[in-house]
Amino acid sequence: MRSRPPFSLSMAAVLTLILGVVISAILFASLRRLEHDNADIEFRQHAKLHVVAIQKSLDNSMRVLTDINQLFVAFGNVSREQFRLFAEPLLARNPTIQALNYQRLVYEADRLAYEAGMREQFPGFSITEKINGVLAPARPRDRYRVVDYIEPMQGNEPALGFDADSYGMQQEAMQRAIDTGEPSATGLFQLLQERGTQRGFIVLMPVYRHGITLTDAPSRRAAVIGFTAAVFRSSDLIAKALAVENPGSLTMAERDIDINVDVGALMNPVWDEQSLIYGTGKLPSIEKSAFGWLLYDQPQPYRQVFQIAGKTWRVEIATPSTLFTKRSSNALWALLAALLFSGGTAFCMQIMANRSRRIQKLVDERTLQLRSVNEDLIADIAARKRTEQALQLRQRAIEASANAIIITSATAPDYAIEYVNPAFERITGYTAAEVIGRNLGLLWEKDREQSGIKEIRGCTLEQREGHAVLRNYRKDGAMFWSDLYIAPVRDDAGNVSHYVAAQYDITSTKRYESELEFQTNRDALTGLANRNLLRDRLGQAISYAYRYGHPIWVLFVDLDRFKFINDTLGHQAGDVLLKAVADRVQSSVRDTDTVARMGGDEFVLVLPERTDAGLSTGIVKRIMDAIAQPLTIEGHEFFISCSIGVSVYPSDGATPEELIKHADVAMYRAKETGRNNFQFYTSEMNERALERLRIEGDLRNALERNEFVLYYQPQVDLRTREIVGVEALIRWQHPEFGMVPPIRFIGLAEETGLIVPIGAWAIQEACRQCKKWQKEGLGHPRVAVNLSARQFTQQDLVDCVAAALNETGLAAEYLEIELTESLVMADVDHAIGILRELKALGVQLSIDDFGTGYSSLSYLKRFPIDVLKIDRSFVNDITIDPDDAAIVASIISLAHSLRLQVIAEGVETIEQLGYLRKHECDQIQGYFFSRPIPAEAMGRMLQDGHRLQAESAGTLI
Ligand SMILES: Nc1nc2c(ncn2[C@@H]2O[C@@H]3COP(=O)(O)O[C@H]4[C@@H](O)[C@H](n5cnc6c(=O)[nH]c(N)nc65)O[C@@H]4COP(=O)(O)O[C@H]3[C@H]2O)c(=O)[nH]1
C-alpha cells in the first residue's frame, strides 16, 4: 500500500494566502475609506440641509415679524382686529412662531386710562407683572411695555397686559431693537405662558411713531412707541423648522443625526447650556483614532454660525460614531469575499502543490523502479554471463580435475554411467566409451563385500549424499583405494535425475596412513608394539580381564649386559641382536599376546590368561631359554641372558602404568639376585626400588666422600690349607643405611657408569693394600678384584690396571682380575683381546660365576685365563643335588684339563668342602673359612698365619 505523504504546507499556498489577506485588507481599507468619506459627505449634506432649514425658518420668522412691524409702520395705528387678521395667516404659515404680539409703551400717566379702555374689552384687565412667580397688577413705574395684542390669544392669555419690561433680561435686546430698528432677539427665559419647562425667547422689532424721521439712535429712542414681537418656544422653533423645511429627511435626521442648535453670544461660540435652545442629544467629542475609521463611521460634527436678530446663532450637528455595518456591510462582504477568495486560491495552490508533489513522488518512484528494474536486468545479464562462464569453468575444471568425476543417471536402469572425466580414464584405465551405460560397480569386480558399497547403495536408495572408502580395481586388475563421494542432482522439479560421484585415489594416503599407524604404534627397529600400543593393548586386556575375572601377567624383560655388546660391537650389531631377541620373544608367545619394545634392551610382554591355557612360570622360562640361544652376529657367536620381572593383574596393579612399573621393579630385583633370572613383583620390591632411587643419588658422591671400603675374603689352598689369596669385595659405608652390600649398588653403578671410577678405585686400593701386607711381611697373597662389564669395555682398562700396579708397586702376578662368564662370553673375540693385553701385564685372570652362563667350554681354551671360579649356586647344592655335584666335578676336571686353577665359591659347610677336596678342587672361598672382613682383620689373619683347620680338612681327606 502506498503510504500517504506527510502533509506539508506549500510555500506558494502560504504566499498566496498572505498576499490574499494583504490585498483583502487593502481592499477592505479602501472600501472603508470610501464608505467612511461617503458617510462624512452624506452627513455634511444632511447637516447642511438641517442648518439651512433652521436658518430659513428663523429668516421666515424674522420676515413675519418684519411684515407685522410694517403693518404698524404702514398704518401707524393698527387695531386689535387688524392685528389679528394680519397675524393669523402668518402664524398659520409659520408654525415655528409661538405667538405674535404687539407691546405697547404705556406711561404711568396713561395707565389708568389704558387699563380702563382695555377693561371694556377685557373685563378686569390690568397691567401685570410677575411678583414672586405670580402674575399681579404691575407696580407703578414710569413706563410699561404692555403686551397689548397677542395672537393667537388662545394659550397666550396670561401674556395679555403683561409688562414685558418687568423682565429685566429683555432690556438689552429691546434697547438694541430701538437703536437699530431691526429685529432683536432676547436671551432665553421662561415664557409667561409656558406651562412646561421649555424656555423661549422673543424677537422684538420697534414700532416708531408714524411719520417721524429716524436718523439716529436718540431719534429712534424718542420715536419708539411700542414693539412687535414674535414669541418662540426654543425647542419647538427648531423642531418645527426642521419638520417644516425637511419633511422627508427629518426621520433620517432624527434617526441618524444628533442635532444641537444653540443660541449664544456672538463672542462666546463655545457651548453653553444657558444658551442652548435645542438639543437632541449630547454632542460627542469626536476623537478620531488612527484606524477607527476602519470599523466606525465617524463624520466630523458640522458647525455653522450665522447672525439673525442681533444674535449669533451657532448650529452644530453631529452624529455618534457607528459601527460601519450599520450603514453598509459592503466592505465586510468584500473583505469576506476577498478572504474567501484568497483562502480558496491558497487552498487551490496547496491542492495543486500537493498534487504536483504526489506526481513528483510518483515520477520519482517510477524512476526508481525503472532504475531498479534496469539494474536487475543488467545484473541478470551479468549473472547469466557469470553463470555461463562458471559453467564453462566448471566444465573445464571437471575435465582438468585430477580426481575422477562420474555422473550416473538416477532413472536409467542400473544407474548407468553417463559421463566420466579424463581423470577417471587415467585412474581406472577404462575409456569413457567402455564405461558409459554401465554401472559404477564394474570398479569393484568381485570385491563386493565391502561396507562402503552398502553405504553407496544406501545413498542411491535414499537419494541422499554420502561417502565411502572403497577398494577399486583398475582395468588391469590392480587394486587402488578410493574415497568416493556421491550426491544426488535434482532437476527443476526437485526430482533426483542424476548422481554425481567424485572419486579420489587415496592409495598413497592409505599407505601413508598405515605407515603412520605403524610408526605411531610400532617400534621401528623390531616391528614390535611400542609404548603407545602397549599401553593401549594392556588397557584393553585389563578391561577384558576385569570383565571376565582373568589374571594378566606383565613381563618386563631386560637383556643382561646388552650395553656391553652395543658398546663393543657397535649399534648395528646391537640392532641385529635386538631384532633377533624380538623375533625369539615373539615366537615364544601366542599371537594374541602383546610383545612390545620399550626402548633400548627392554621388552614388555602382556600375557592375558586364557581359559584354554593358564599362565605359569614355564612361559617365563621358555622366553628366557629362547633369548639364551647362541646368536651369531657378524661371524661372532654371542650368548645372551636376560632378567625378567613379572607383575600380575589385578594383585600388582590396576592400570597399565602400575603393572609396567611393578614388572620393571621386579626385573631389577631379578637382576640384583644375579641376572639370568626372573622375579615376581612383591610390595617390598617397591620399597627397595624407592631405596634404590635414593642410593642412586647418594652413589654419585660416595667416592669423593671416601665412603667405599674393601673387605677381603680369604681364598684357601686345599692342599696347603694356607691363605693363598684374597678377594677384594667392595662395601659402601652409607651414612644412613650403614654398610651397603655390593649387590645393592654395583648394578646401579654399572648403569650410571659410576662403576668405572669406583672399579678403578677398587683396583688401586686392592693393590695398595696387598702391597702393604707384603711390606708388613704378611706373606704374598694374591688379591682378586672384580671387573664389571662396563669396565671391560673401558678403553683404558689395561692402562688403568697397569697404572694401579705401578703406583702401588705391586707385582702384577699378585693381582687377579675376575671376569664373569657372561662378560667374556658376550663377545668372545673382543674379550680375548682384552684378556691378552691384561695377561701381558702379568696379572692373573679368572672367570667368575662359572657355570651360570651359557659359555661354551670350547672357548675357555682360547681365553688366556688362569682360574675358574665355580659359582656358589652349584657349590651350594653339591651335597644335595647330584646334577650340581656332577657339574662341579666336571668343571674341576675340565679346568684341570685346561691347566686352570679351580676355586669354589660359597663354601659354607664341611660337606661342601669335603666334596670339593674329593674332586681335587684347588682352592676354596666361603663362609666356612671366613666371611669377607676388613683389611685390618685380614691383615691380622695373615699375620696369625690363619689356615684351614687340619681337622676339618683332615677329616675329609
Ligand atoms: N652365601 C654365601 N656367600 C658367600 C660365601 N662366600 C663368599 N660369599 C659371597 O659371594 C660373593 C663372591 O663374590 P662374587 O661372586 O665375585 O660377586 C660379587 C661381585 O660380583 C660383586 N663385587 C664385589 N666387589 C666388587 C668390586 O669391587 N668390583 C666389582 N666389579 N664387583 C664387585 O658383588 C658380588 C657380591 O659380593 P658380596 O656381596 O661381597 O658377595 C661375595 C661373598 O660375600 C658363602 O660361603 N656363602
The ligand as a Tripos MOL2 file, in Angstrom:
@<TRIPOS>MOLECULE
LIG
   46    52     1     0     0
SMALL
NO_CHARGES

@<TRIPOS>ATOM
      1 N1         76.1540  -67.1630   50.6550 N.pl3     1 LIG1
      2 C1         77.4590  -67.1690   50.6490 C.ar      1 LIG1
      3 N2         78.0800  -66.1510   50.0400 N.ar      1 LIG1
      4 C2         79.4380  -66.1880   50.0550 C.ar      1 LIG1
      5 C3         80.1580  -67.2020   50.6460 C.ar      1 LIG1
      6 N3         81.4680  -66.9450   50.4770 N.ar      1 LIG1
      7 C4         81.5170  -65.7810   49.7750 C.ar      1 LIG1
      8 N4         80.2800  -65.3310   49.5250 N.ar      1 LIG1
      9 C5         79.8600  -64.1030   48.8170 C.3       1 LIG1
     10 O1         79.9310  -64.3440   47.4840 O.3       1 LIG1
     11 C6         80.3420  -63.1960   46.7580 C.3       1 LIG1
     12 C7         81.5100  -63.5060   45.9740 C.3       1 LIG1
     13 O2         81.7360  -62.5230   45.0660 O.3       1 LIG1
     14 P1         81.3950  -62.5370   43.5530 P.3       1 LIG1
     15 O3         80.8640  -63.8080   43.1370 O.co2     1 LIG1
     16 O4         82.5310  -62.0240   42.7950 O.co2     1 LIG1
     17 O5         80.2020  -61.4920   43.4880 O.3       1 LIG1
     18 C8         80.4690  -60.1610   43.8450 C.3       1 LIG1
     19 C9         80.9490  -59.3720   42.7130 C.3       1 LIG1
     20 O6         80.3670  -59.8080   41.5480 O.3       1 LIG1
     21 C10        80.4380  -58.0520   43.0900 C.3       1 LIG1
     22 N5         81.5580  -57.2250   43.6450 N.ar      1 LIG1
     23 C11        82.0290  -57.1610   44.9000 C.ar      1 LIG1
     24 N6         83.0210  -56.2680   44.9620 N.ar      1 LIG1
     25 C12        83.2050  -55.8050   43.6980 C.ar      1 LIG1
     26 C13        84.0770  -54.8670   43.1410 C.ar      1 LIG1
     27 O7         84.9640  -54.2850   43.7780 O.2       1 LIG1
     28 N7         84.0060  -54.6430   41.7870 N.ar      1 LIG1
     29 C14        83.0480  -55.2910   41.0570 C.ar      1 LIG1
     30 N8         83.0140  -55.0370   39.7460 N.pl3     1 LIG1
     31 N9         82.1910  -56.1570   41.5460 N.ar      1 LIG1
     32 C15        82.3070  -56.4310   42.8680 C.ar      1 LIG1
     33 O8         79.4650  -58.1500   44.0560 O.3       1 LIG1
     34 C16        79.2010  -59.5450   44.2380 C.3       1 LIG1
     35 C17        78.7500  -59.8040   45.6080 C.3       1 LIG1
     36 O9         79.6760  -59.5410   46.5190 O.3       1 LIG1
     37 P2         79.4970  -59.9340   48.0320 P.3       1 LIG1
     38 O10        78.1630  -59.4920   48.4790 O.co2     1 LIG1
     39 O11        80.6210  -59.4170   48.7460 O.co2     1 LIG1
     40 O12        79.4030  -61.3770   47.9910 O.3       1 LIG1
     41 C18        80.5490  -62.1560   47.8350 C.3       1 LIG1
     42 C19        80.7490  -63.0010   49.0450 C.3       1 LIG1
     43 O13        80.4960  -62.3570   50.2720 O.3       1 LIG1
     44 C20        79.4740  -68.2490   51.2670 C.ar      1 LIG1
     45 O14        80.0260  -69.1960   51.8150 O.2       1 LIG1
     46 N10        78.1440  -68.2190   51.2420 N.ar      1 LIG1
@<TRIPOS>BOND
     1     1     2 1
     2     2     3 ar
     3     2    46 ar
     4     3     4 ar
     5     4     5 ar
     6     4     8 ar
     7     5     6 ar
     8     5    44 ar
     9     6     7 ar
    10     7     8 ar
    11     8     9 1
    12     9    10 1
    13     9    42 1
    14    10    11 1
    15    11    12 1
    16    11    41 1
    17    12    13 1
    18    13    14 1
    19    14    15 2
    20    14    16 1
    21    14    17 1
    22    17    18 1
    23    18    19 1
    24    18    34 1
    25    19    20 1
    26    19    21 1
    27    21    22 1
    28    21    33 1
    29    22    23 ar
    30    22    32 ar
    31    23    24 ar
    32    24    25 ar
    33    25    26 ar
    34    25    32 ar
    35    26    27 2
    36    26    28 ar
    37    28    29 ar
    38    29    30 1
    39    29    31 ar
    40    31    32 ar
    41    33    34 1
    42    34    35 1
    43    35    36 1
    44    36    37 1
    45    37    38 2
    46    37    39 1
    47    37    40 1
    48    40    41 1
    49    41    42 1
    50    42    43 1
    51    44    45 2
    52    44    46 ar
@<TRIPOS>SUBSTRUCTURE
     1 LIG1         1 GROUP 0 **** ****
